[in-house]
Amino acid sequence: MEKIKGAITRGTMKTARKTLLPALVIGAGILGANAASAGTGPVATPGHPAVIPATVTVLPGSLTETYVGDQLKVVDATGSGLGWHVTATVVGGSATADATAIQTAATCSPPRSSMTWPVTIGDGQTAIVAQALPGSGMGTITYTMPITTTDHAAVTLSVITGP
């Protein structure tokens, strides 16, 4: 017998192949059978997809506002229906907010409000400039709302949950 790579000879290799190969095939068959029968869930077959029951939890989103140019955008993705209001706080002068148009997407609920515009806010004061009563204002609401100031006043807008 010729030696091949160290201590393994051709005769030894043939014996090893005859002994180990059937054992590996049998072992793989047992493992495969156990793996297939171990699961208790549905099994998909060609043309018959498995239906797996699942529970989905939808988490509430946020309530945000942005003001760019003369556009005030309020996004109520909370799903709470509690309503909201946007306040303006003025420092260093006075300001006037006047909502000239309100737009909502088709899937949004328009804001109901008891407000009238224009709203004038004095120095050091805070006033509501936009509002959605409970059960309204859900989704994305865009106001065309120019805010004019005197004396270079600083205006801070905040959105708050609730009417």
N, C-alpha and C positions, 0 to 999 in steps of 0.2 A: 504494500500500500504506500502511496505517495503522501507525503505530508503537505497539507495546505494551510498556510497561515498558522503557525504555532502548533498546538497540540491536536488540532482537529484534523482527522484524516478522512479520506473519501468514504471509507467504510463506516466511520463514526457518523458522518453527515447523513448518509442514507438511513442509518438506524434512527437518528434523531428525527429526520423528516417523517419516517413511518410512524414513530411513536407520538411526536408532538402535534403534527398536523391534524390528525383525527380528534385529538383532545381539544385543540383550539376551536375546531368547527363545532363540536358538541357543546363546548362552553359558550360559544357565541350564540348558539341556538337557544340554550337555556336562558341566558341573559336577555336576549331579544324577547322571548316569550314572557319572562317575568316583567320586563319593562312595558310590554303591551298590555298585560293584564293587571299591572300594579295601579294604573290610574283608574279613578272612578268616574271621570268626566266623559263627555261625549267624544266620539271618534269620528273624524271626517273621512269620507271615502269619495272617490271620484264621482262627481255629479250630485253628491249629497253633503253639503257643507255642514260642519258641526254648529249647533246653536248653543252658545255659552251664555247663561244668564249672568247679568251684571247689574250693579247698582251704580248710578251716576249721581254725583252730588254737584250741583251748580252753586258756586260760591258767589256772593254779591260782589259787585264791582265798586267803583269809587264815585264820589261826587266831586267834580272839578269845574273850575271856571278859568277861561283865558280871555284876555282883552288885547286885540291887535287892531291897529287903525281905529275904526269906530265900531268894530264888531265885538260884541260880548257873546262868548259861547259858553253855555252851561251844559255839562254832560252828567246826567243822573243815571248811572248804571247800577245803582244799589238794589233796585227791584223792591224797595221798601214801600213806595207810595206815600211816604211821609211828607212830601213836599220839600221846598227849600226856599231860601231867599239870599239875594246878593246884597251886601252892604258896601257902601263907599264911605271911607273915613278921609277927611280933608284936613291938611295941615298947611298953614302959611298962606291962606287966602280963602276963596270960596270956589264952589264948582256947581255946575248944572248938568244933570244927566237927562237926556230926552230920548226915549225909545220911539223910533219912527217906523220900525217894522219888526215883525217877529216871524221867523221861519222855523218849521219843524220838518223832520223827515216823515215819510208816509207811515213808518212804523212807530212813531213817537206819539206821546199824548201831549197835546198843546197845554201850555201852562194856563191855569185859571188864576186870576189875580184880582185883588181889590184895589190895585194901584192906579194912580193917575200920574201922567207925566206932563210937563217936566218936573224933576225933583231938584230943588236947590239945597245945597249943603253948605253951612257956614264953617268958618275956621274952627278947628278942634271938634267938629261934630261928626256923627256917623248917622247915615240914613239908609233905608232900604231903597235900592234902585231897580230891582227885578225880583219877582216872586212867583212861586208856583204853590198853590194851595194843595192840601193833601189829595192824593188820587190823580194828580196832574203833573205835567212837566217831566215825565220820564222819557229818557232817551237824550238826543242832542237837540238843544234849543239854541238858535242864533238870533240875537237881537242886533239890529242896527241902532247903536246908541252912542252918538257923539257925546263926549264929556268935555265941556269947556271949563277952563279955570281962569281965575284972576290972580294976579301977583305971583305967577309961577308956582301956584299951590301944588302940593304933592297929594295924589289921590291913591289910596290903597283899597283894592277890592277884595272881598272875602265871600265865599259861599258857605252857607250854614244849613244844616238839615233842619227841616220844620218850617212852618209858615211864619 
